[in-house]
Amino acid sequence: MFKKALKSLGLVLLTVLIVITIFVAFNFTYLKRIVTSKDIEQVRVVDWYEPTVEMAFNQKAEKLDHIPNNNHAMNEQYAEAIDYAEKINSSAFLVWQGGELIFDKYWAPYSKENYTQTHSIHKSLLSMLVGIAVKEGKITSLDDPASKYINDWVEQPLGQITVKNLLTMTSGLGEKKPPNFFLFSQFMRLLNDPDISAVARSLPQKIAPGTEFEYINTNPQLLVDVLESATGQAYETYLQDKIWSKMAANPGYLWMDRKNGTPHGYCCLIAQPEDLLRIGLLVLNKGKINGEQVVPKQWIEEATSPSANNPNYGYLMWRGTPYSERRIYSASSPFKALHSEPYIADDVLFFDGFGGQRVYIIPSRDLIIVRVGETRMDFDDAILPNRVISALDAEKRVENHTATLEYSVGVSNTTISADHNKAINLQITYPTNVSGEFPLIVFSHGSFLAADTYHNLIDTWVKQGYVVAAPTHLDSGGVEAGTKAREEHGSDWLTASRVLDMKVTADQVNTILSNIGDFNGQVLNNQYIAAGHSYGALAAQILGGASLQVQGDSTRAIPENLKDDRATAIIAVSPPGTMGERLKAEAWSTLDTPQLVITGTKDVLPPFWPDYKMHQISYESAKPGNNYLLVLDGVDHYYGNLIGRLNKSEAPQQQALDDAADISLRFIQAHLNNKNLVPTSFASMPLDGYSTIVSFEHR
């Protein structure tokens, strides 16, 4: 009994000794913060963070309360995103798109007036403040040694740590051997100590700067010291004057290590969700607020570009590409952020606050998403942005499907001449009785066919405001006439002349259109879409950079370079596959122009292409990037009898042709640089509603 009591007393004394040691080693403030530290609700229980300093706001800032009155519809569209946000105990979920707040939701008892402790979102705001100091000349260069601004700092025997090293998390600072007792770690001391500047400056150099990405809070905390030294102002004053008072519609708060001390620069900005959205707008708008260039545009571009040691990280800002299922923070940290799937858009940027505090910025969609709430170690970074983008794309696609076609179709047939061919029969299909500048599609027909057998496809493009010019090539007029042309000119020249026909068509189309009475516009003369069916698709691909594999049977000299830089994208409908020595996969290895290849599961032409997948070879062999493949269910080479050969006995595959035409229009809109079009991220196109699609791929 006595031994047991003695043992209990020993444990008590040991506990007291540990408490006294902590108290002596740190002080009452540190001990109090450790003891009173709450649980994961700290992001919402902001009163715990004291002392704080308040930053003045812009009293003329526009309120983000112009929610459209179709909020019920938005609830249905965003069901998956909302369900996930609710599942992970979010406090607020906001979506800004196209210049307005299109959706917001708050979960009781949280409301738009409540404040959130945002964890590391503060880092990205700090980055922008550094950019301002550089622009003002306060910081002369990112390559400056940080010691130029921080005098009493650690020795750096492995190399001078620069300002850029601190911005990119490559300082080389770190604990060579972390203490066994977590409360003594640099992380805990930097969070709770009443002199965090001294704590930050005490971290030793572990490896040479610039050699390894290691995400540590010491780096941005040191940047606070750099800014204060460079500007001669307190950090909170500089942030308030340069950004917060110009941008925010509500006061913001910074957690200080002590009264009149130093703010936590790596975390603990306390703000309302709508002001977090406004920080995102600073990036989306390239640093502008109400027309004023607050943060330098060049800085925003640099800060969101990949850094040398981590392509997913810029200057204290995260990037969504390249994809990694488990995003690392450092090689020494076991924690990894989950991305269950690649981002639909390839330009996702985000401010990463620990445990799911997020501001996503997607410039290609003019989109910002904000989520704050319970700190979740299982937060999935891919779900909210991907589900929101999918909902927006679905809404846009429905609009496209239900839109009334604006233009009637006119057709003009003429003959043009060129050095390589004195008589090219040309069919131009155009929107009637309209004026303006219109995108041009130059279309090449299949072997032995003719330009006037594709109106079911071409008319769809024209009704949406495109001009389609389709030359008739030497091998037109049926198998007998085409075979005779091949014998007369050689297969090499038949292919090359197709490409030259298309180039000359693009050269002369505006002159021809000027003589058409019910068309008062013109086409873009510096770009066009190259499109084609079957062997005509190969001609379009050669215009985009594929190579002509000559057999040596041409009766005429073939130009060395057939590529046309004006061809900004390619639509290849049932392009040829390999044909022994005549056409190898290498023909497409040089193709680097954005391309959409369309085929179907019955798209076979024995003995040339007995398997429809042979039509995919040009997709598989072309250079990766903006390269797409669409496979349609049950579609043959001629869509029944709708294109190319209109006298076939098969039933017309109208729905498949409609789907192919609609998707090709979306592809054009995504890749034609034209002021009349709104570019979209074609790779993220939603497939629901297209009943004939088997697969849609991107590489």
C-alpha positions in Angstrom: 0.0 0.0 0.0 2.8 2.3 0.9 4.7 1.5 -2.3 1.6 2.2 -4.3 1.1 5.6 -2.7 4.7 6.5 -3.1 4.5 5.6 -6.8 1.4 7.8 -7.3 3.2 10.6 -5.5 6.2 10.2 -7.8 4.0 10.5 -10.9 2.5 13.7 -9.5 5.9 15.1 -8.7 7.1 14.2 -12.3 4.0 15.9 -13.8 4.7 19.0 -11.7 8.3 19.0 -12.7 7.4 18.8 -16.4 5.0 21.7 -16.0 7.6 23.8 -14.1 10.2 22.9 -16.8 7.8 24.1 -19.5 7.0 27.2 -17.5 10.6 28.0 -16.9 11.7 27.2 -20.5 9.0 29.2 -22.0 6.7 31.3 -19.8 3.2 31.7 -18.6 1.9 32.8 -22.0 3.2 29.7 -23.7 1.9 27.5 -20.9 -1.5 29.1 -21.0 -1.8 28.7 -24.7 -0.8 25.0 -24.5 -3.2 24.3 -21.7 -6.2 26.2 -23.0 -5.7 25.2 -26.7 -9.1 23.9 -27.9 -9.8 21.2 -30.4 -10.3 21.5 -34.2 -13.0 24.1 -33.6 -10.3 26.7 -33.2 -11.0 27.9 -36.8 -14.4 29.0 -35.6 -13.8 29.8 -32.0 -11.8 32.9 -32.8 -12.0 34.6 -29.4 -9.2 32.2 -28.2 -6.7 34.1 -30.4 -5.5 37.1 -28.3 -4.1 39.5 -28.5 -5.1 40.6 -32.0 -4.7 43.7 -34.0 -7.5 45.1 -36.2 -7.0 46.1 -39.8 -9.2 48.9 -41.2 -11.4 48.0 -44.2 -12.7 49.8 -47.3 -16.1 51.2 -46.3 -16.9 51.7 -50.0 -16.2 48.1 -50.9 -19.0 46.6 -52.9 -21.1 44.1 -50.9 -21.3 40.6 -52.3 -25.0 40.2 -51.7 -26.4 40.3 -55.2 -27.2 36.6 -55.2 -29.3 35.7 -58.2 -32.9 34.7 -57.5 -32.4 31.2 -58.9 -30.7 29.9 -55.7 -33.0 26.9 -55.7 -31.8 25.8 -59.1 -28.3 26.4 -58.0 -28.9 24.1 -55.0 -29.8 21.3 -57.5 -26.8 21.9 -59.7 -24.4 22.0 -56.9 -25.9 19.0 -55.0 -22.7 16.9 -55.0 -20.5 19.9 -53.9 -22.9 20.9 -51.2 -23.3 17.4 -50.0 -19.5 17.1 -49.6 -19.2 20.5 -48.0 -21.9 19.5 -45.5 -20.4 16.1 -44.9 -17.1 17.6 -43.8 -18.8 20.1 -41.4 -18.2 23.3 -43.4 -19.2 26.6 -42.0 -19.4 28.5 -45.4 -19.2 27.6 -49.1 -19.1 30.4 -51.7 -18.9 30.3 -55.5 -18.0 33.4 -57.5 -18.2 33.2 -61.3 -18.5 35.6 -64.2 -18.3 38.7 -62.0 -20.9 37.9 -59.4 -21.5 35.7 -56.3 -23.7 33.0 -57.9 -24.0 30.8 -54.8 -23.4 30.9 -51.1 -24.4 28.7 -48.2 -23.7 29.0 -44.5 -24.4 26.2 -42.0 -26.0 27.2 -38.7 -25.0 28.6 -36.3 -22.4 30.1 -38.7 -23.5 33.1 -40.9 -21.8 35.5 -43.3 -21.0 37.8 -40.4 -19.0 35.2 -38.5 -15.2 35.2 -38.6 -12.9 32.3 -39.3 -9.3 31.7 -38.4 -7.9 30.8 -41.8 -4.6 28.9 -41.0 -2.2 29.2 -43.9 -4.4 31.2 -46.2 -2.5 34.1 -44.7 0.7 32.9 -46.4 -0.7 33.7 -49.9 -1.7 37.2 -48.8 1.8 37.7 -47.3 3.2 36.7 -50.8 1.3 39.6 -52.4 2.6 42.0 -49.8 6.2 41.0 -50.7 5.3 41.7 -54.3 4.3 45.2 -53.5 7.4 45.8 -51.5 9.5 44.6 -54.5 7.6 46.9 -56.8 8.2 49.9 -54.5 11.9 49.1 -54.3 11.7 48.4 -50.6 13.1 45.0 -51.3 15.6 45.5 -54.1 15.6 41.9 -55.4 14.3 38.4 -54.6 17.9 37.3 -54.9 18.9 39.5 -52.0 20.2 37.5 -49.0 17.4 37.7 -46.3 20.2 38.6 -43.9 20.4 42.0 -45.6 17.1 42.7 -43.8 17.5 40.4 -40.8 20.7 41.2 -39.0 20.8 39.0 -35.9 20.1 35.7 -37.5 21.6 32.2 -37.6 24.9 31.3 -39.2 24.5 30.1 -42.8 27.6 28.0 -43.5 25.8 26.1 -46.3 24.9 29.2 -48.3 23.1 32.5 -48.1 19.3 32.1 -47.8 17.6 34.5 -50.2 14.2 36.2 -50.1 13.1 33.9 -52.9 14.2 30.8 -50.8 11.8 32.0 -48.1 9.0 32.5 -50.6 9.4 29.1 -52.3 10.0 27.1 -49.1 13.6 26.2 -50.0 15.5 27.9 -47.3 17.2 24.8 -46.0 16.2 25.6 -42.5 15.0 22.9 -40.2 15.4 20.9 -37.0 18.3 18.5 -37.6 16.9 16.3 -34.8 13.4 17.1 -33.7 12.9 16.9 -29.9 11.2 13.8 -28.5 8.8 16.0 -26.6 6.5 17.6 -29.1 5.8 20.7 -26.9 9.4 21.7 -27.4 9.3 21.5 -31.2 9.8 24.5 -33.5 6.2 24.2 -34.7 4.7 24.5 -31.3 7.1 27.2 -30.2 6.4 29.3 -33.3 2.7 28.9 -32.7 2.6 29.7 -28.9 5.7 31.6 -27.9 5.3 35.3 -27.0 8.4 36.1 -29.1 7.9 34.2 -32.4 10.4 36.4 -34.3 13.2 35.1 -32.0 11.9 31.5 -32.4 12.0 31.8 -36.2 15.5 33.2 -36.2 16.7 30.4 -34.0 16.1 27.6 -36.4 19.4 26.3 -37.7 20.4 25.7 -41.3 20.0 22.0 -42.1 20.8 21.7 -45.8 21.9 24.1 -48.6 19.3 26.6 -49.6 17.5 26.0 -52.9 18.1 22.3 -52.9 14.9 20.9 -51.4 11.3 22.0 -50.9 10.3 21.8 -47.3 7.1 23.4 -46.2 7.8 25.0 -42.8 6.1 28.0 -41.1 9.5 29.6 -40.2 10.0 30.7 -43.8 7.0 33.1 -44.1 7.5 34.2 -40.4 10.9 35.4 -41.4 9.4 37.2 -44.3 7.4 39.3 -41.8 10.8 40.4 -40.3 12.1 41.1 -43.9 9.1 43.3 -44.7 9.2 45.2 -41.4 12.9 45.9 -41.9 12.6 46.8 -45.6 9.5 49.1 -45.2 10.2 50.6 -41.8 6.6 49.8 -40.9 4.9 47.3 -38.7 3.7 44.4 -40.8 0.1 44.8 -39.8 0.2 48.5 -40.8 1.8 47.8 -44.2 -0.7 45.0 -44.9 -3.6 47.3 -43.9 -2.5 50.2 -46.0 -1.4 48.4 -49.1 -4.1 45.7 -49.4 -6.7 45.3 -46.7 -8.1 48.8 -46.6 -8.3 48.8 -50.4 -9.9 45.4 -50.8 -11.9 44.2 -47.7 -15.5 45.1 -46.8 -15.0 44.1 -43.2 -12.2 44.5 -40.5 -9.5 41.8 -40.6 -7.6 40.7 -37.5 -4.1 39.3 -37.1 -3.1 37.2 -34.1 -0.1 38.7 -32.3 2.5 36.8 -30.2 2.1 39.5 -27.5 0.7 43.0 -27.1 2.5 45.3 -29.5 4.5 42.3 -30.6 4.7 40.5 -33.9 1.8 39.0 -35.9 1.8 35.4 -37.0 2.7 35.8 -40.7 2.2 32.1 -41.6 -1.3 31.7 -40.2 -4.1 33.0 -38.2 -5.6 35.8 -40.3 -9.1 36.1 -38.9 -11.6 37.2 -41.5 -15.1 36.8 -42.9 -15.5 34.3 -45.9 -16.5 37.1 -48.3 -13.2 38.8 -47.7 -11.3 35.6 -48.4 -13.1 35.5 -51.7 -11.9 39.1 -52.3 -8.3 37.9 -51.7 -8.9 35.4 -54.4 -10.2 38.1 -56.7 -6.9 39.8 -56.3 -5.3 36.9 -58.0 -8.1 36.4 -60.6 -7.9 40.0 -61.6 -4.1 40.0 -61.8 -3.7 42.3 -58.8 -6.4 44.9 -59.6 -9.1 46.2 -57.3 -11.8 48.4 -58.9 -9.4 49.3 -61.7 -6.5 50.1 -59.3 -3.3 47.9 -59.7 -2.8 47.1 -56.0 -0.5 44.1 -56.5 1.8 44.2 -59.5 0.4 42.0 -62.4 3.9 40.6 -63.0 4.1 39.5 -59.4 0.8 37.6 -59.6 2.1 35.8 -62.7 5.4 34.9 -61.1 3.8 33.9 -57.7 1.4 31.5 -59.4 4.1 29.9 -61.7 5.8 26.7 -60.7 9.0 27.1 -58.7 12.1 25.1 -59.4 11.9 22.6 -56.5 8.1 22.1 -56.6 5.9 22.5 -59.7 2.9 22.6 -57.5 4.1 25.6 -55.6 4.9 29.2 -56.5 5.5 32.0 -54.1 3.5 30.8 -51.0 0.7 29.8 -53.4 -0.3 26.3 -54.5 -1.0 25.0 -58.1 -3.3 22.2 -59.0 -1.0 20.8 -61.7 0.8 18.5 -62.2 -1.5 16.0 -60.6 -0.5 14.0 -57.6 -2.9 11.9 -55.6 -1.1 12.7 -52.4 0.4 16.2 -52.4 3.5 16.4 -50.1 4.5 19.3 -47.9 8.0 18.0 -47.3 10.0 14.8 -47.6 10.3 14.7 -43.8 6.6 15.1 -43.1 4.3 12.1 -43.1 1.2 14.3 -43.8 0.0 14.4 -47.4 -3.0 16.2 -48.8 -5.5 14.0 -50.7 -6.4 14.8 -54.3 -8.7 11.8 -55.3 -8.7 12.8 -58.9 -7.0 15.3 -61.3 -8.5 18.7 -61.5 -10.9 19.2 -64.4 -9.3 22.5 -65.2 -5.5 22.6 -65.7 -5.1 26.1 -64.2 -6.4 25.6 -60.7 -4.7 27.8 -58.1 -5.4 27.8 -54.4 -4.7 29.2 -51.0 -4.2 26.2 -48.6 -5.3 26.6 -45.0 -4.7 23.6 -42.8 -7.4 21.0 -42.8 -9.6 22.3 -45.6 -9.7 26.1 -45.3 -9.5 26.9 -49.0 -9.7 29.6 -51.6 -9.6 28.1 -55.1 -9.0 30.4 -58.2 -9.7 29.0 -61.7 -8.9 31.7 -64.2 -10.1 29.8 -67.3 -13.6 29.7 -65.7 -13.5 33.2 -64.2 -14.2 31.2 -61.0 -13.5 31.4 -57.3 -14.6 28.9 -54.6 -14.3 29.4 -50.9 -14.7 26.8 -48.2 -14.1 27.2 -44.5 -15.1 25.0 -41.6 -14.0 22.2 -39.4 -10.4 21.2 -39.7 -10.4 17.9 -41.5 -7.4 15.6 -42.0 -9.4 13.7 -44.6 -10.2 16.8 -46.7 -10.2 15.9 -50.4 -8.9 18.8 -52.4 -10.4 17.7 -55.8 -14.0 17.4 -54.9 -15.3 20.9 -54.5 -13.6 22.5 -57.5 -14.3 19.6 -59.8 -18.0 19.3 -58.8 -18.5 23.0 -59.2 -16.8 23.1 -62.6 -18.9 20.1 -63.8 -22.1 21.9 -62.6 -21.1 25.0 -64.5 -20.2 23.1 -67.6 -23.5 21.2 -67.5 -25.4 24.4 -67.2 -23.5 25.9 -70.2 -24.0 22.8 -72.3 -27.7 22.8 -71.6 -27.8 26.4 -72.8 -25.9 25.5 -75.9 -28.3 22.6 -76.7 -31.5 24.7 -76.1 -30.2 27.8 -77.9 -32.2 28.8 -81.1 -29.9 28.6 -84.1 -29.3 32.2 -85.2 -28.2 31.9 -88.8 -29.7 30.7 -92.1 -27.4 28.9 -94.5 -26.2 30.1 -97.8 -24.1 28.2 -100.3 -22.0 29.5 -103.1 -20.0 27.5 -105.7 -17.1 28.9 -107.5 -13.7 28.1 -109.1 -10.4 29.4 -107.9 -6.9 28.9 -109.4 -3.4 28.6 -107.9 0.1 27.8 -109.0 -0.4 24.1 -108.2 -3.9 23.8 -109.7 -5.6 26.0 -112.3 -9.1 24.9 -111.4 -10.2 24.2 -107.9 -13.9 23.8 -107.5 -14.8 25.4 -104.2 -18.0 25.4 -102.1 -18.5 28.1 -99.6 -21.2 27.8 -97.0 -21.9 30.9 -94.9 -24.5 32.6 -92.6 -26.8 34.7 -94.7 -27.8 38.4 -94.3 -25.2 39.1 -91.6 -22.2 41.2 -91.2 -19.1 41.1 -89.0 -16.0 38.9 -88.7 -16.6 35.2 -88.7 -14.3 32.2 -87.9 -13.3 30.1 -90.9 -13.3 26.3 -91.2 -11.5 24.8 -94.2 -12.8 21.3 -94.9 -11.3 18.5 -96.9 -13.5 15.6 -98.2 -12.6 11.9 -98.2 -11.0 10.0 -101.0 -13.2 9.7 -104.2 -15.9 11.9 -102.6 -16.9 15.5 -103.0 -17.3 18.7 -100.9 -21.1 18.9 -101.5 -21.8 15.6 -99.8 -21.1 16.9 -96.3 -23.8 19.5 -95.8 -25.4 17.6 -92.9 -22.2 18.3 -90.9 -21.1 21.6 -92.4 -24.6 23.3 -92.1 -24.5 22.6 -88.3 -21.3 24.7 -88.0 -22.6 27.5 -90.3 -25.8 27.8 -88.3 -23.7 28.7 -85.3 -21.8 31.5 -87.0 -19.0 29.9 -89.0 -18.0 30.1 -92.6 -17.0 26.7 -94.1 -14.9 26.6 -97.3 -14.6 23.2 -98.9 -12.5 22.6 -102.0 -13.0 19.7 -104.2 -9.8 17.8 -104.8 -8.2 16.0 -107.7 -9.5 12.5 -106.7 -13.1 13.6 -106.4 -15.9 11.9 -108.5 -16.0 8.3 -107.4 -13.6 5.3 -107.2 -13.0 5.2 -111.0 -12.2 8.9 -111.3 -10.1 8.9 -108.1 -8.1 5.8 -109.2 -7.4 7.5 -112.5 -6.2 10.6 -110.8 -3.8 8.6 -108.6 -2.4 6.9 -111.6 -1.9 10.2 -113.4 -0.5 12.3 -110.6 0.8 9.8 -108.0 -0.5 9.3 -104.5 2.1 11.7 -103.0 0.8 14.6 -105.1 -2.8 13.7 -104.4 -2.1 14.2 -100.7 0.1 17.2 -101.1 -2.3 18.9 -103.5 -5.2 18.5 -100.9 -3.1 20.5 -98.4 -2.2 23.1 -101.0 -5.9 23.4 -102.0 -6.8 24.1 -98.4 -4.0 26.8 -98.0 -5.1 28.6 -101.2 -8.7 28.4 -100.1 -7.8 30.2 -96.8 -5.8 32.8 -98.9 -8.7 33.7 -101.2 -11.9 33.1 -99.2 -12.4 36.8 -98.3 -12.1 37.9 -101.9 -14.7 35.3 -102.8 -17.1 36.3 -100.0 -16.9 40.0 -101.0 -18.8 39.0 -104.2 -21.6 37.2 -102.4 -24.7 39.4 -102.1 -26.3 38.1 -98.9 -23.1 38.0 -96.9 -21.6 41.3 -95.8 -18.9 40.2 -93.5 -15.5 38.6 -93.7 -13.5 35.8 -92.1 -10.5 36.0 -89.9 -7.6 36.1 -92.3 -4.9 35.0 -89.9 -6.4 31.8 -88.5 -8.8 29.0 -89.3 -9.8 25.5 -88.3 -8.5 22.7 -90.5 -11.1 20.0 -90.7 -11.6 16.9 -92.8 -13.2 13.4 -93.1 -11.3 10.2 -93.8 -8.3 11.0 -96.0 -9.3 14.7 -95.9 -8.6 14.5 -92.1 -5.0 13.5 -92.9 -4.7 16.7 -95.0 -6.0 18.7 -92.1 -3.5 17.0 -89.8 -0.6 17.8 -92.2 -1.6 21.5 -92.1 -1.3 21.2 -88.3 2.2 19.6 -88.4 1.9 16.0 -89.3 4.4 14.8 -91.9 3.7 13.6 -95.4 5.4 10.3 -95.8 6.3 10.4 -99.5 6.5 7.2 -101.6 8.4 8.8 -104.4 5.6 8.5 -107.0 4.7 12.2 -107.3 4.6 13.7 -110.8 5.5 17.2 -109.3 7.8 18.6 -106.7 6.3 18.7 -103.3 7.0 21.6 -101.0 9.3 20.8 -98.1 7.0 22.4 -95.5 3.2 21.9 -95.7 2.4 23.1 -92.2 0.3 26.3 -92.0 0.5 28.3 -88.7 -2.9 29.8 -89.5 -4.5 26.4 -88.8 -5.0 26.9 -85.0 -6.9 23.6 -84.4 -7.8 20.4 -86.3 -11.1 18.4 -86.5 -10.3 15.0 -87.8 -13.4 12.9 -88.5 -12.4 9.2 -89.0 -8.8 10.0 -89.9 -6.8 7.1 -91.6 -4.8 4.7 -89.6 -1.5 3.2 -90.6 -1.2 1.7 -94.0 1.9 -0.5 -94.2 4.9 1.4 -95.6 2.7 4.1 -97.1 1.5 5.6 -93.8 3.2 4.9 -90.5 2.4 6.1 -87.0 5.5 8.4 -87.1 3.6 10.6 -89.5 1.7 12.1 -86.6 4.6 12.3 -84.1 5.3 15.9 -85.2 1.7 17.0 -84.9 1.5 19.6 -82.1 -1.6 21.6 -83.1 -4.8 21.1 -80.9 -6.7 18.2 -82.4 -10.0 16.5 -82.0 -10.2 13.0 -83.4 -13.7 11.6 -83.9 -14.4 7.9 -84.7 -17.1 5.3 -84.0 -17.2 1.6 -82.9 -18.3 0.5 -86.4 -15.9 2.9 -88.3 -14.2 0.2 -90.3 -13.1 0.1 -94.0 -11.7 -3.4 -94.8 -9.1 -4.1 -95.9 -7.5 -0.8 -95.0 -8.8 -0.4 -91.4 -10.6 -3.5 -90.2 -10.6 -2.3 -86.6 -12.1 1.1 -85.7 -9.3 1.6 -83.1 -6.9 2.1 -86.1 -8.5 5.6 -86.5 -7.1 6.4 -83.0 -3.5 6.1 -84.0 -3.2 9.7 -85.0 -4.5 10.7 -81.5 -2.1 8.2 -79.8 0.9 9.3 -81.8 0.5 13.1 -81.8 2.3 15.2 -79.3 0.4 15.3 -76.0 -1.2 18.5 -74.7 -4.4 19.6 -76.4 -5.1 16.3 -78.0 -8.6 14.7 -77.8 -10.3 11.5 -78.8 -14.1 11.1 -79.1 -15.5 7.6 -79.7 -19.2 7.3 -80.6 -21.4 4.2 -80.2 -22.3 2.2 -83.4 -21.1 4.9 -85.7 -19.7 3.9 -89.1 -17.5 5.8 -91.5 -20.4 7.7 -93.1 -22.8 8.1 -90.2 -25.3 5.8 -92.0 -25.8 7.9 -95.1 -25.4 11.4 -93.7 -21.8 12.4 -94.8 -19.6 11.5 -97.7 -21.7 8.8 -99.4 -25.3 9.8 -99.3 -26.6 6.8 -101.2 -25.8 4.1 -98.7 -28.6 1.9 -97.5 -27.8 2.1 -93.8 -30.1 4.0 -91.5 -28.9 7.6 -90.8 -27.2 8.0 -87.5 -28.5 11.5 -86.9 -28.1 11.6 -83.1 -24.4 10.6 -83.4 -23.8 13.2 -86.0 -25.5 15.8 -83.8 -23.3 14.8 -80.9 -20.2 14.9 -83.0 -21.1 18.3 -84.4 -21.9 19.8 -81.0 -18.7 18.6 -79.4 -16.7 19.8 -82.4 -18.2 23.3 -81.9 -17.2 23.2 -78.2 -13.7 22.2 -79.3 -13.5 25.1 -81.7 -14.7 27.5 -79.0 -12.0 26.3 -76.7 -9.1 26.6 -79.1 -9.9 29.3 -81.6 -8.5 32.6 -80.4 -11.4 34.8 -81.5 -12.9 37.8 -79.9 -16.4 36.6 -80.9 -16.0 33.4 -78.8 -15.7 32.6 -75.1 -12.8 30.1 -74.6 -13.6 27.2 -72.2 -11.6 24.3 -70.9 -12.6 21.7 -73.4 -10.8 18.9 -71.5 -13.4 19.2 -68.7 -16.5 19.0 -70.9 -19.3 17.1 -69.1 -20.6 14.1 -71.1 -24.0 13.7 -69.6 -26.7 14.3 -72.2 -24.6 12.9 -75.2 -26.3 9.6 -75.6 -24.0 8.1 -78.2 -20.6 8.8 -76.5 -18.6 5.7 -75.6 -15.5 7.5 -74.4 -13.8 10.9 -74.4 -10.1 11.1 -73.8 -7.5 13.8 -73.5 -3.7 13.5 -73.6 
